[in-house]
Amino acid sequence: MRSTYLGAQHGTRTLGSHPRAGLTAPSVIEAFVSARIQDPSLLSKHAEPSYADFFAVPRS
């Protein structure tokens, strides 16, 4: 399947020199990344289960 998105394909970009292949505009991706970097909940001590937690032997 071929993308019909042509926005910002041929121009100067800060994210690389390869042609754009996705449907999401670079400004949307950059805004999401910036929001995740600034998210204080990512710095909290609460931790989600990790991949290794699924291999832990439950204690009874």
C-alpha distance matrix in Angstrom:
0.0 3.8 6.7 9.6 12.1 14.7 17.6 19.7 17.6 20.6 23.7 26.1 24.9 26.8 24.0 23.2 22.6 19.0 16.4 14.8 11.3 11.6 12.4 16.0 18.6 20.8 23.8 22.7 22.0 25.4 27.1 26.0 27.1 30.3 31.0 30.5 32.8 35.4 35.3 38.8 37.8 36.1 39.6 41.4 43.0 41.1 38.8 36.0 36.0 34.7 33.0 36.5 38.1 36.5 38.5 41.8 44.5 45.7 49.4 51.7
3.8 0.0 3.8 6.5 9.1 11.2 14.4 16.4 14.2 17.0 20.3 22.9 22.0 24.3 21.7 20.9 19.9 16.4 13.5 12.0 8.9 9.8 10.6 14.3 16.4 18.5 21.7 21.0 20.5 23.6 25.6 24.9 26.0 29.0 30.0 29.9 31.9 34.5 34.7 38.3 37.7 36.0 39.4 41.5 43.3 41.7 39.5 36.9 37.3 35.9 34.5 38.0 39.6 38.4 40.4 43.6 46.5 47.7 51.4 53.8
6.7 3.8 0.0 3.8 5.5 8.1 11.0 13.3 11.6 14.8 17.8 20.4 19.3 21.6 19.3 18.9 18.3 15.2 11.9 9.7 6.9 7.1 7.2 10.9 12.8 15.2 18.1 17.5 17.4 20.5 22.2 21.8 23.1 25.9 26.9 27.1 29.2 31.5 31.9 35.6 35.2 33.7 37.0 39.2 41.3 39.7 37.8 35.4 36.1 34.9 33.9 37.5 39.0 38.0 40.3 43.2 46.3 47.3 50.9 53.3
9.6 6.5 3.8 0.0 3.8 6.2 9.3 12.3 11.2 14.1 17.1 20.0 19.4 22.2 20.4 20.2 19.4 16.7 13.1 10.9 9.2 9.3 8.1 11.5 12.6 15.5 17.9 17.6 18.3 21.1 22.6 22.7 24.3 26.8 27.7 28.4 30.5 32.5 33.0 36.8 36.6 35.4 38.7 40.9 43.2 41.7 40.0 37.8 38.7 37.7 37.0 40.6 41.9 41.1 43.5 46.3 49.4 50.3 53.8 56.1
12.1 9.1 5.5 3.8 0.0 3.8 5.9 8.9 8.6 11.9 14.4 17.0 16.2 18.9 17.2 17.5 17.1 14.9 11.3 8.6 7.8 7.3 5.7 8.5 9.0 11.8 14.2 14.1 14.9 17.6 19.1 19.5 21.1 23.3 24.4 25.3 27.3 29.2 29.9 33.7 33.8 32.6 35.8 38.1 40.6 39.3 37.8 35.8 37.1 36.1 35.6 39.2 40.6 40.0 42.5 45.2 48.4 49.2 52.6 55.0
14.7 11.2 8.1 6.2 3.8 0.0 3.8 6.5 5.8 8.5 11.2 14.2 14.1 17.3 16.3 16.2 15.2 13.5 9.8 7.9 8.7 9.3 8.6 10.6 9.8 11.9 14.2 15.2 16.0 17.9 19.8 20.8 22.1 23.9 25.5 26.6 28.1 30.0 31.2 35.0 35.5 34.1 37.1 39.7 42.3 41.3 39.9 38.1 39.5 38.3 38.0 41.5 43.0 42.6 45.0 47.6 50.9 51.9 55.2 57.8
17.6 14.4 11.0 9.3 5.9 3.8 0.0 3.8 5.6 8.2 9.6 12.2 11.8 14.9 14.4 15.0 14.7 13.7 10.5 8.3 10.0 9.9 8.8 9.4 7.3 9.2 11.0 12.4 13.7 15.2 16.8 18.3 19.7 21.1 22.8 24.3 25.6 27.2 28.6 32.4 33.2 32.0 34.9 37.5 40.3 39.5 38.3 36.9 38.5 37.6 37.5 41.0 42.4 42.3 44.8 47.2 50.6 51.4 54.6 57.2
19.7 16.4 13.3 12.3 8.9 6.5 3.8 0.0 3.8 5.7 6.2 8.4 8.1 11.4 11.3 11.8 11.5 11.3 8.7 7.3 10.2 10.7 10.7 10.5 7.8 7.9 10.0 12.3 13.0 13.7 15.9 17.7 18.4 19.6 21.9 23.3 24.1 25.8 27.7 31.4 32.4 31.0 33.6 36.5 39.3 38.8 37.7 36.5 38.2 37.0 37.0 40.3 41.9 42.1 44.4 46.8 50.3 51.3 54.4 57.1
17.6 14.2 11.6 11.2 8.6 5.8 5.6 3.8 0.0 3.8 6.2 8.9 9.0 12.3 11.5 10.9 9.7 8.6 5.5 5.1 8.1 9.9 10.9 11.7 10.0 10.0 12.9 14.8 14.8 15.8 18.5 19.8 20.1 21.8 24.2 25.1 25.8 28.0 29.7 33.4 34.3 32.5 35.2 38.1 40.7 40.1 38.6 37.3 38.7 37.2 36.8 40.1 42.0 42.0 44.0 46.6 50.1 51.3 54.5 57.3
20.6 17.0 14.8 14.1 11.9 8.5 8.2 5.7 3.8 0.0 3.7 7.1 8.7 12.3 12.5 11.4 9.3 9.2 7.0 8.2 11.4 13.6 14.7 15.2 13.1 12.7 15.1 17.6 17.6 18.0 20.8 22.5 22.5 23.8 26.5 27.6 27.9 30.0 32.1 35.7 36.8 35.0 37.4 40.6 43.1 42.9 41.4 40.3 41.7 40.1 39.7 42.9 44.9 45.0 47.0 49.5 53.0 54.3 57.5 60.4
23.7 20.3 17.8 17.1 14.4 11.2 9.6 6.2 6.2 3.7 0.0 3.7 6.2 9.9 11.1 10.4 9.0 10.3 9.2 10.1 13.8 15.4 16.4 16.1 13.4 12.1 13.9 17.0 17.0 16.7 19.5 21.6 21.4 22.2 25.1 26.4 26.4 28.3 30.7 34.2 35.6 33.9 36.0 39.3 42.0 42.0 40.8 40.0 41.6 40.0 40.0 43.0 45.0 45.5 47.4 49.7 53.3 54.6 57.6 60.6
26.1 22.9 20.4 20.0 17.0 14.2 12.2 8.4 8.9 7.1 3.7 0.0 3.8 6.9 9.1 8.7 8.0 10.6 10.7 11.6 15.4 16.8 18.0 17.1 14.2 12.0 13.5 16.9 16.5 15.4 18.3 20.6 19.9 20.3 23.6 24.8 24.3 26.2 28.9 32.2 33.9 32.1 33.9 37.3 40.0 40.3 39.2 38.7 40.5 38.8 39.0 41.8 43.9 44.6 46.4 48.6 52.2 53.5 56.4 59.5
24.9 22.0 19.3 19.4 16.2 14.1 11.8 8.1 9.0 8.7 6.2 3.8 0.0 3.8 5.5 6.3 7.2 9.6 10.0 10.1 13.8 14.7 16.0 14.6 11.9 9.0 10.7 13.9 13.1 11.9 15.1 17.2 16.2 16.8 20.1 21.2 20.7 22.7 25.3 28.7 30.3 28.4 30.3 33.7 36.3 36.6 35.4 34.9 36.7 35.1 35.4 38.2 40.2 41.0 42.9 45.0 48.6 49.9 52.7 55.8
26.8 24.3 21.6 22.2 18.9 17.3 14.9 11.4 12.3 12.3 9.9 6.9 3.8 0.0 3.8 5.8 8.2 10.9 12.3 12.3 15.6 16.1 17.7 15.7 13.3 9.7 11.0 14.0 12.5 10.6 14.0 15.9 14.2 14.6 18.2 19.0 18.0 20.2 23.0 26.1 27.9 25.8 27.4 30.9 33.5 34.0 32.9 32.7 34.6 32.9 33.3 36.0 38.0 39.0 40.8 42.7 46.4 47.7 50.4 53.6
24.0 21.7 19.3 20.4 17.2 16.3 14.4 11.3 11.5 12.5 11.1 9.1 5.5 3.8 0.0 3.8 7.2 8.9 10.5 10.0 12.9 13.3 15.3 13.5 11.9 8.4 10.6 12.8 10.5 9.5 13.2 14.3 12.5 13.9 17.2 17.4 16.8 19.5 21.8 25.1 26.4 24.1 26.0 29.4 31.8 32.0 30.6 30.1 31.7 29.9 30.1 32.8 34.9 35.8 37.6 39.6 43.3 44.6 47.4 50.6
23.2 20.9 18.9 20.2 17.5 16.2 15.0 11.8 10.9 11.4 10.4 8.7 6.3 5.8 3.8 0.0 3.7 5.8 8.4 9.3 12.3 13.7 16.3 15.3 14.0 11.0 13.8 16.0 13.7 13.1 16.9 17.7 15.9 17.6 20.8 20.8 20.2 23.1 25.3 28.5 29.6 27.1 29.0 32.4 34.5 34.8 33.0 32.4 33.7 31.5 31.4 34.0 36.4 37.1 38.6 40.8 44.5 46.1 49.0 52.2
22.6 19.9 18.3 19.4 17.1 15.2 14.7 11.5 9.7 9.3 9.0 8.0 7.2 8.2 7.2 3.7 0.0 3.8 6.6 8.9 12.0 14.4 17.1 16.8 15.4 13.1 16.1 18.4 16.4 16.2 19.9 20.9 19.4 21.1 24.3 24.3 23.9 26.7 28.9 32.2 33.3 30.7 32.7 36.1 38.2 38.3 36.5 35.7 36.8 34.6 34.2 36.8 39.3 39.8 41.2 43.6 47.3 49.0 52.0 55.2
19.0 16.4 15.2 16.7 14.9 13.5 13.7 11.3 8.6 9.2 10.3 10.6 9.6 10.9 8.9 5.8 3.8 0.0 3.8 6.5 8.9 11.7 14.8 15.2 14.6 13.0 16.5 18.1 16.1 16.8 20.4 20.9 19.7 21.9 24.8 24.6 24.6 27.6 29.4 32.8 33.5 30.9 33.2 36.4 38.4 38.2 36.1 34.9 35.8 33.6 32.8 35.6 38.1 38.2 39.7 42.4 45.9 47.7 50.8 53.9
16.4 13.5 11.9 13.1 11.3 9.8 10.5 8.7 5.5 7.0 9.2 10.7 10.0 12.3 10.5 8.4 6.6 3.8 0.0 3.8 6.3 9.5 12.2 13.2 12.6 11.9 15.5 17.0 15.6 16.8 20.1 20.7 20.2 22.5 25.0 25.1 25.7 28.4 30.0 33.6 34.2 31.9 34.5 37.5 39.6 39.2 37.2 35.8 36.7 34.8 34.1 37.1 39.4 39.3 41.0 43.7 47.2 48.7 52.0 55.0
14.8 12.0 9.7 10.9 8.6 7.9 8.3 7.3 5.1 8.2 10.1 11.6 10.1 12.3 10.0 9.3 8.9 6.5 3.8 0.0 3.8 6.0 8.5 9.4 9.2 9.0 12.7 13.7 12.5 14.2 17.2 17.6 17.6 20.0 22.2 22.5 23.4 26.1 27.4 31.0 31.5 29.4 32.2 35.1 37.3 36.6 34.8 33.3 34.3 32.7 32.1 35.4 37.3 37.2 39.2 41.9 45.3 46.6 49.9 52.8
11.3 8.9 6.9 9.2 7.8 8.7 10.0 10.2 8.1 11.4 13.8 15.4 13.8 15.6 12.9 12.3 12.0 8.9 6.3 3.8 0.0 3.8 7.0 9.1 10.2 10.9 14.6 14.6 13.4 15.9 18.6 18.2 18.6 21.4 23.1 23.0 24.4 27.2 28.0 31.7 31.6 29.6 32.6 35.2 37.3 36.2 34.2 32.3 33.1 31.4 30.6 33.9 35.8 35.3 37.4 40.2 43.5 44.8 48.2 51.0
11.6 9.8 7.1 9.3 7.3 9.3 9.9 10.7 9.9 13.6 15.4 16.8 14.7 16.1 13.3 13.7 14.4 11.7 9.5 6.0 3.8 0.0 3.8 5.7 7.9 9.3 12.6 11.8 10.8 13.9 16.0 15.4 16.2 19.2 20.4 20.4 22.2 24.8 25.3 29.0 28.7 27.0 30.2 32.6 34.7 33.5 31.6 29.6 30.6 29.3 28.7 32.2 33.8 33.3 35.6 38.3 41.6 42.7 46.1 48.7
12.4 10.6 7.2 8.1 5.7 8.6 8.8 10.7 10.9 14.7 16.4 18.0 16.0 17.7 15.3 16.3 17.1 14.8 12.2 8.5 7.0 3.8 0.0 3.8 6.4 9.2 11.7 10.5 10.6 13.9 15.3 14.8 16.5 19.2 19.9 20.4 22.6 24.7 25.0 28.8 28.5 27.3 30.6 32.8 35.1 33.7 32.2 30.1 31.4 30.5 30.2 33.9 35.0 34.6 37.2 39.7 42.9 43.7 47.0 49.5
16.0 14.3 10.9 11.5 8.5 10.6 9.4 10.5 11.7 15.2 16.1 17.1 14.6 15.7 13.5 15.3 16.8 15.2 13.2 9.4 9.1 5.7 3.8 0.0 3.8 6.4 8.4 6.7 7.0 10.3 11.5 11.2 13.0 15.5 16.2 16.9 19.1 21.0 21.5 25.3 25.3 24.1 27.4 29.6 32.2 30.9 29.6 27.9 29.5 28.8 28.9 32.5 33.6 33.5 36.2 38.5 41.7 42.4 45.6 48.0
18.6 16.4 12.8 12.6 9.0 9.8 7.3 7.8 10.0 13.1 13.4 14.2 11.9 13.3 11.9 14.0 15.4 14.6 12.6 9.2 10.2 7.9 6.4 3.8 0.0 3.8 5.5 5.4 6.7 8.9 10.2 11.1 12.8 14.5 15.8 17.2 18.8 20.5 21.5 25.3 25.9 24.8 27.8 30.3 33.1 32.3 31.2 29.9 31.8 31.0 31.4 34.9 36.0 36.2 38.8 41.0 44.4 45.0 48.0 50.6
20.8 18.5 15.2 15.5 11.8 11.9 9.2 7.9 10.0 12.7 12.1 12.0 9.0 9.7 8.4 11.0 13.1 13.0 11.9 9.0 10.9 9.3 9.2 6.4 3.8 0.0 3.8 5.4 5.1 6.1 8.5 9.9 10.6 12.1 14.2 15.4 16.4 18.3 19.9 23.6 24.5 23.1 25.8 28.6 31.5 31.0 29.9 28.9 30.9 29.9 30.4 33.7 35.0 35.5 38.0 40.0 43.5 44.3 47.3 50.0
23.8 21.7 18.1 17.9 14.2 14.2 11.0 10.0 12.9 15.1 13.9 13.5 10.7 11.0 10.6 13.8 16.1 16.5 15.5 12.7 14.6 12.6 11.7 8.4 5.5 3.8 0.0 3.8 5.5 5.1 6.1 8.6 9.9 10.4 12.2 14.3 15.3 16.4 18.1 21.9 23.1 22.2 24.7 27.5 30.6 30.2 29.6 28.9 31.3 30.6 31.6 34.8 35.8 36.6 39.2 41.0 44.5 45.0 47.8 50.4
22.7 21.0 17.5 17.6 14.1 15.2 12.4 12.3 14.8 17.6 17.0 16.9 13.9 14.0 12.8 16.0 18.4 18.1 17.0 13.7 14.6 11.8 10.5 6.7 5.4 5.4 3.8 0.0 3.8 5.5 5.1 6.2 8.7 9.9 10.6 12.4 14.3 15.5 16.4 20.2 20.9 20.2 23.1 25.5 28.6 27.8 27.2 26.2 28.5 28.2 29.1 32.5 33.3 33.9 36.7 38.4 41.8 42.2 45.0 47.5
22.0 20.5 17.4 18.3 14.9 16.0 13.7 13.0 14.8 17.6 17.0 16.5 13.1 12.5 10.5 13.7 16.4 16.1 15.6 12.5 13.4 10.8 10.6 7.0 6.7 5.1 5.5 3.8 0.0 3.8 5.4 5.1 6.2 8.6 9.9 10.7 12.3 14.3 15.3 19.1 19.7 18.3 21.2 23.8 26.6 26.0 25.0 24.0 26.1 25.4 26.1 29.5 30.5 31.2 33.8 35.6 39.1 39.7 42.5 45.2
25.4 23.6 20.5 21.1 17.6 17.9 15.2 13.7 15.8 18.0 16.7 15.4 11.9 10.6 9.5 13.1 16.2 16.8 16.8 14.2 15.9 13.9 13.9 10.3 8.9 6.1 5.1 5.5 3.8 0.0 3.8 5.4 5.1 6.1 8.5 9.9 10.5 12.3 14.1 17.8 19.1 17.7 20.1 23.0 26.0 25.9 25.2 24.8 27.2 26.4 27.5 30.6 31.7 32.7 35.2 36.8 40.4 40.9 43.6 46.4
27.1 25.6 22.2 22.6 19.1 19.8 16.8 15.9 18.5 20.8 19.5 18.3 15.1 14.0 13.2 16.9 19.9 20.4 20.1 17.2 18.6 16.0 15.3 11.5 10.2 8.5 6.1 5.1 5.4 3.8 0.0 3.8 5.5 5.1 6.1 8.6 9.9 10.6 12.1 15.8 17.1 16.5 19.0 21.6 24.9 24.6 24.4 24.0 26.8 26.5 28.0 31.1 31.8 32.9 35.7 37.0 40.4 40.7 43.2 45.8
26.0 24.9 21.8 22.7 19.5 20.8 18.3 17.7 19.8 22.5 21.6 20.6 17.2 15.9 14.3 17.7 20.9 20.9 20.7 17.6 18.2 15.4 14.8 11.2 11.1 9.9 8.6 6.2 5.1 5.4 3.8 0.0 3.8 5.5 5.1 6.2 8.7 10.0 10.4 14.3 14.8 14.0 16.9 19.3 22.3 21.7 21.2 20.5 23.2 23.0 24.4 27.6 28.2 29.2 32.1 33.4 36.8 37.0 39.7 42.2
27.1 26.0 23.1 24.3 21.1 22.1 19.7 18.4 20.1 22.5 21.4 19.9 16.2 14.2 12.5 15.9 19.4 19.7 20.2 17.6 18.6 16.2 16.5 13.0 12.8 10.6 9.9 8.7 6.2 5.1 5.5 3.8 0.0 3.8 5.4 5.1 6.2 8.6 9.8 13.5 14.3 12.7 15.2 18.1 21.0 20.8 20.1 19.8 22.3 21.7 23.1 26.0 26.9 28.3 30.8 32.1 35.7 36.2 38.7 41.5
30.3 29.0 25.9 26.8 23.3 23.9 21.1 19.6 21.8 23.8 22.2 20.3 16.8 14.6 13.9 17.6 21.1 21.9 22.5 20.0 21.4 19.2 19.2 15.5 14.5 12.1 10.4 9.9 8.6 6.1 5.1 5.5 3.8 0.0 3.8 5.5 5.1 6.2 8.6 12.0 13.8 12.7 14.7 17.7 20.9 21.2 21.1 21.4 24.3 23.9 25.7 28.4 29.1 30.8 33.3 34.3 37.9 38.2 40.4 43.2
31.0 30.0 26.9 27.7 24.4 25.5 22.8 21.9 24.2 26.5 25.1 23.6 20.1 18.2 17.2 20.8 24.3 24.8 25.0 22.2 23.1 20.4 19.9 16.2 15.8 14.2 12.2 10.6 9.9 8.5 6.1 5.1 5.4 3.8 0.0 3.8 5.5 5.2 6.0 9.7 11.1 10.8 13.2 15.6 19.0 18.9 19.2 19.4 22.5 22.7 24.8 27.6 27.8 29.5 32.3 33.1 36.5 36.4 38.6 41.2
30.5 29.9 27.1 28.4 25.3 26.6 24.3 23.3 25.1 27.6 26.4 24.8 21.2 19.0 17.4 20.8 24.3 24.6 25.1 22.5 23.0 20.4 20.4 16.9 17.2 15.4 14.3 12.4 10.7 9.9 8.6 6.2 5.1 5.5 3.8 0.0 3.8 5.4 5.0 8.6 9.2 7.9 10.7 13.3 16.3 16.1 15.9 16.0 19.0 19.0 21.1 23.8 24.2 25.9 28.6 29.4 32.8 32.9 35.2 37.9
32.8 31.9 29.2 30.5 27.3 28.1 25.6 24.1 25.8 27.9 26.4 24.3 20.7 18.0 16.8 20.2 23.9 24.6 25.7 23.4 24.4 22.2 22.6 19.1 18.8 16.4 15.3 14.3 12.3 10.5 9.9 8.7 6.2 5.1 5.5 3.8 0.0 3.8 5.6 8.3 10.1 8.2 9.8 13.1 16.1 16.8 16.7 17.5 20.5 20.1 22.3 24.6 25.2 27.3 29.7 30.3 33.8 34.1 36.2 39.1
35.4 34.5 31.5 32.5 29.2 30.0 27.2 25.8 28.0 30.0 28.3 26.2 22.7 20.2 19.5 23.1 26.7 27.6 28.4 26.1 27.2 24.8 24.7 21.0 20.5 18.3 16.4 15.5 14.3 12.3 10.6 10.0 8.6 6.2 5.2 5.4 3.8 0.0 3.8 6.2 9.0 8.5 9.5 12.4 15.9 16.8 17.5 18.7 22.0 22.2 24.8 27.0 27.2 29.4 31.9 32.2 35.6 35.6 37.4 40.1
35.3 34.7 31.9 33.0 29.9 31.2 28.6 27.7 29.7 32.1 30.7 28.9 25.3 23.0 21.8 25.3 28.9 29.4 30.0 27.4 28.0 25.3 25.0 21.5 21.5 19.9 18.1 16.4 15.3 14.1 12.1 10.4 9.8 8.6 6.0 5.0 5.6 3.8 0.0 3.8 5.5 5.8 7.7 9.8 13.4 13.6 14.6 15.6 19.1 19.8 22.6 24.8 24.6 26.7 29.5 29.7 32.9 32.6 34.4 36.9
38.8 38.3 35.6 36.8 33.7 35.0 32.4 31.4 33.4 35.7 34.2 32.2 28.7 26.1 25.1 28.5 32.2 32.8 33.6 31.0 31.7 29.0 28.8 25.3 25.3 23.6 21.9 20.2 19.1 17.8 15.8 14.3 13.5 12.0 9.7 8.6 8.3 6.2 3.8 0.0 3.8 5.3 5.4 6.9 10.7 11.6 13.3 15.1 18.8 19.7 22.9 24.7 24.2 26.7 29.3 29.0 32.1 31.6 33.0 35.4
37.8 37.7 35.2 36.6 33.8 35.5 33.2 32.4 34.3 36.8 35.6 33.9 30.3 27.9 26.4 29.6 33.3 33.5 34.2 31.5 31.6 28.7 28.5 25.3 25.9 24.5 23.1 20.9 19.7 19.1 17.1 14.8 14.3 13.8 11.1 9.2 10.1 9.0 5.5 3.8 0.0 3.8 5.3 5.2 8.7 8.5 10.2 11.7 15.5 16.8 20.1 22.0 21.1 23.5 26.3 25.9 28.9 28.2 29.7 32.1
36.1 36.0 33.7 35.4 32.6 34.1 32.0 31.0 32.5 35.0 33.9 32.1 28.4 25.8 24.1 27.1 30.7 30.9 31.9 29.4 29.6 27.0 27.3 24.1 24.8 23.1 22.2 20.2 18.3 17.7 16.5 14.0 12.7 12.7 10.8 7.9 8.2 8.5 5.8 5.3 3.8 0.0 3.8 5.6 8.4 8.6 9.0 10.5 13.9 14.5 17.6 19.5 19.2 21.6 24.2 24.1 27.3 27.1 28.9 31.5
39.6 39.4 37.0 38.7 35.8 37.1 34.9 33.6 35.2 37.4 36.0 33.9 30.3 27.4 26.0 29.0 32.7 33.2 34.5 32.2 32.6 30.2 30.6 27.4 27.8 25.8 24.7 23.1 21.2 20.1 19.0 16.9 15.2 14.7 13.2 10.7 9.8 9.5 7.7 5.4 5.3 3.8 0.0 3.8 6.6 8.5 9.6 12.2 15.5 16.0 19.4 20.6 20.2 23.2 25.4 24.8 28.0 27.7 29.0 31.8
41.4 41.5 39.2 40.9 38.1 39.7 37.5 36.5 38.1 40.6 39.3 37.3 33.7 30.9 29.4 32.4 36.1 36.4 37.5 35.1 35.2 32.6 32.8 29.6 30.3 28.6 27.5 25.5 23.8 23.0 21.6 19.3 18.1 17.7 15.6 13.3 13.1 12.4 9.8 6.9 5.2 5.6 3.8 0.0 3.8 5.5 7.9 10.9 14.3 15.6 19.2 20.2 19.2 22.1 24.5 23.5 26.4 25.7 26.7 29.2
43.0 43.3 41.3 43.2 40.6 42.3 40.3 39.3 40.7 43.1 42.0 40.0 36.3 33.5 31.8 34.5 38.2 38.4 39.6 37.3 37.3 34.7 35.1 32.2 33.1 31.5 30.6 28.6 26.6 26.0 24.9 22.3 21.0 20.9 19.0 16.3 16.1 15.9 13.4 10.7 8.7 8.4 6.6 3.8 0.0 3.8 6.1 9.8 12.6 14.0 17.7 18.1 16.8 20.1 22.1 20.7 23.4 22.7 23.4 26.0
41.1 41.7 39.7 41.7 39.3 41.3 39.5 38.8 40.1 42.9 42.0 40.3 36.6 34.0 32.0 34.8 38.3 38.2 39.2 36.6 36.2 33.5 33.7 30.9 32.3 31.0 30.2 27.8 26.0 25.9 24.6 21.7 20.8 21.2 18.9 16.1 16.8 16.8 13.6 11.6 8.5 8.6 8.5 5.5 3.8 0.0 3.8 6.8 9.9 12.1 15.8 16.5 14.8 17.7 20.1 18.9 21.5 20.5 21.6 23.9
38.8 39.5 37.8 40.0 37.8 39.9 38.3 37.7 38.6 41.4 40.8 39.2 35.4 32.9 30.6 33.0 36.5 36.1 37.2 34.8 34.2 31.6 32.2 29.6 31.2 29.9 29.6 27.2 25.0 25.2 24.4 21.2 20.1 21.1 19.2 15.9 16.7 17.5 14.6 13.3 10.2 9.0 9.6 7.9 6.1 3.8 0.0 3.8 6.5 8.3 12.1 12.9 11.4 14.3 16.8 15.9 18.8 18.3 19.9 22.6
36.0 36.9 35.4 37.8 35.8 38.1 36.9 36.5 37.3 40.3 40.0 38.7 34.9 32.7 30.1 32.4 35.7 34.9 35.8 33.3 32.3 29.6 30.1 27.9 29.9 28.9 28.9 26.2 24.0 24.8 24.0 20.5 19.8 21.4 19.4 16.0 17.5 18.7 15.6 15.1 11.7 10.5 12.2 10.9 9.8 6.8 3.8 0.0 3.8 6.3 9.8 11.4 9.7 11.9 14.9 14.6 17.6 17.1 19.3 21.9
36.0 37.3 36.1 38.7 37.1 39.5 38.5 38.2 38.7 41.7 41.6 40.5 36.7 34.6 31.7 33.7 36.8 35.8 36.7 34.3 33.1 30.6 31.4 29.5 31.8 30.9 31.3 28.5 26.1 27.2 26.8 23.2 22.3 24.3 22.5 19.0 20.5 22.0 19.1 18.8 15.5 13.9 15.5 14.3 12.6 9.9 6.5 3.8 0.0 3.8 6.8 8.1 6.1 8.1 11.1 11.1 14.1 13.9 16.5 19.3
34.7 35.9 34.9 37.7 36.1 38.3 37.6 37.0 37.2 40.1 40.0 38.8 35.1 32.9 29.9 31.5 34.6 33.6 34.8 32.7 31.4 29.3 30.5 28.8 31.0 29.9 30.6 28.2 25.4 26.4 26.5 23.0 21.7 23.9 22.7 19.0 20.1 22.2 19.8 19.7 16.8 14.5 16.0 15.6 14.0 12.1 8.3 6.3 3.8 0.0 3.8 5.4 5.3 7.5 9.8 10.5 14.0 14.9 17.6 20.8
33.0 34.5 33.9 37.0 35.6 38.0 37.5 37.0 36.8 39.7 40.0 39.0 35.4 33.3 30.1 31.4 34.2 32.8 34.1 32.1 30.6 28.7 30.2 28.9 31.4 30.4 31.6 29.1 26.1 27.5 28.0 24.4 23.1 25.7 24.8 21.1 22.3 24.8 22.6 22.9 20.1 17.6 19.4 19.2 17.7 15.8 12.1 9.8 6.8 3.8 0.0 3.8 5.5 5.9 7.7 9.8 13.3 14.9 18.0 21.2
36.5 38.0 37.5 40.6 39.2 41.5 41.0 40.3 40.1 42.9 43.0 41.8 38.2 36.0 32.8 34.0 36.8 35.6 37.1 35.4 33.9 32.2 33.9 32.5 34.9 33.7 34.8 32.5 29.5 30.6 31.1 27.6 26.0 28.4 27.6 23.8 24.6 27.0 24.8 24.7 22.0 19.5 20.6 20.2 18.1 16.5 12.9 11.4 8.1 5.4 3.8 0.0 3.8 5.4 5.5 6.8 10.6 12.6 15.5 18.9
38.1 39.6 39.0 41.9 40.6 43.0 42.4 41.9 42.0 44.9 45.0 43.9 40.2 38.0 34.9 36.4 39.3 38.1 39.4 37.3 35.8 33.8 35.0 33.6 36.0 35.0 35.8 33.3 30.5 31.7 31.8 28.2 26.9 29.1 27.8 24.2 25.2 27.2 24.6 24.2 21.1 19.2 20.2 19.2 16.8 14.8 11.4 9.7 6.1 5.3 5.5 3.8 0.0 3.8 5.4 5.3 8.7 9.8 12.7 15.9
36.5 38.4 38.0 41.1 40.0 42.6 42.3 42.1 42.0 45.0 45.5 44.6 41.0 39.0 35.8 37.1 39.8 38.2 39.3 37.2 35.3 33.3 34.6 33.5 36.2 35.5 36.6 33.9 31.2 32.7 32.9 29.2 28.3 30.8 29.5 25.9 27.3 29.4 26.7 26.7 23.5 21.6 23.2 22.1 20.1 17.7 14.3 11.9 8.1 7.5 5.9 5.4 3.8 0.0 3.8 5.7 8.4 9.6 13.2 16.0
38.5 40.4 40.3 43.5 42.5 45.0 44.8 44.4 44.0 47.0 47.4 46.4 42.9 40.8 37.6 38.6 41.2 39.7 41.0 39.2 37.4 35.6 37.2 36.2 38.8 38.0 39.2 36.7 33.8 35.2 35.7 32.1 30.8 33.3 32.3 28.6 29.7 31.9 29.5 29.3 26.3 24.2 25.4 24.5 22.1 20.1 16.8 14.9 11.1 9.8 7.7 5.5 5.4 3.8 0.0 3.8 6.4 9.1 12.4 15.5
41.8 43.6 43.2 46.3 45.2 47.6 47.2 46.8 46.6 49.5 49.7 48.6 45.0 42.7 39.6 40.8 43.6 42.4 43.7 41.9 40.2 38.3 39.7 38.5 41.0 40.0 41.0 38.4 35.6 36.8 37.0 33.4 32.1 34.3 33.1 29.4 30.3 32.2 29.7 29.0 25.9 24.1 24.8 23.5 20.7 18.9 15.9 14.6 11.1 10.5 9.8 6.8 5.3 5.7 3.8 0.0 3.8 6.2 9.0 12.4
44.5 46.5 46.3 49.4 48.4 50.9 50.6 50.3 50.1 53.0 53.3 52.2 48.6 46.4 43.3 44.5 47.3 45.9 47.2 45.3 43.5 41.6 42.9 41.7 44.4 43.5 44.5 41.8 39.1 40.4 40.4 36.8 35.7 37.9 36.5 32.8 33.8 35.6 32.9 32.1 28.9 27.3 28.0 26.4 23.4 21.5 18.8 17.6 14.1 14.0 13.3 10.6 8.7 8.4 6.4 3.8 0.0 3.8 6.4 9.5
45.7 47.7 47.3 50.3 49.2 51.9 51.4 51.3 51.3 54.3 54.6 53.5 49.9 47.7 44.6 46.1 49.0 47.7 48.7 46.6 44.8 42.7 43.7 42.4 45.0 44.3 45.0 42.2 39.7 40.9 40.7 37.0 36.2 38.2 36.4 32.9 34.1 35.6 32.6 31.6 28.2 27.1 27.7 25.7 22.7 20.5 18.3 17.1 13.9 14.9 14.9 12.6 9.8 9.6 9.1 6.2 3.8 0.0 3.8 6.5
49.4 51.4 50.9 53.8 52.6 55.2 54.6 54.4 54.5 57.5 57.6 56.4 52.7 50.4 47.4 49.0 52.0 50.8 52.0 49.9 48.2 46.1 47.0 45.6 48.0 47.3 47.8 45.0 42.5 43.6 43.2 39.7 38.7 40.4 38.6 35.2 36.2 37.4 34.4 33.0 29.7 28.9 29.0 26.7 23.4 21.6 19.9 19.3 16.5 17.6 18.0 15.5 12.7 13.2 12.4 9.0 6.4 3.8 0.0 3.8
51.7 53.8 53.3 56.1 55.0 57.8 57.2 57.1 57.3 60.4 60.6 59.5 55.8 53.6 50.6 52.2 55.2 53.9 55.0 52.8 51.0 48.7 49.5 48.0 50.6 50.0 50.4 47.5 45.2 46.4 45.8 42.2 41.5 43.2 41.2 37.9 39.1 40.1 36.9 35.4 32.1 31.5 31.8 29.2 26.0 23.9 22.6 21.9 19.3 20.8 21.2 18.9 15.9 16.0 15.5 12.4 9.5 6.5 3.8 0.0
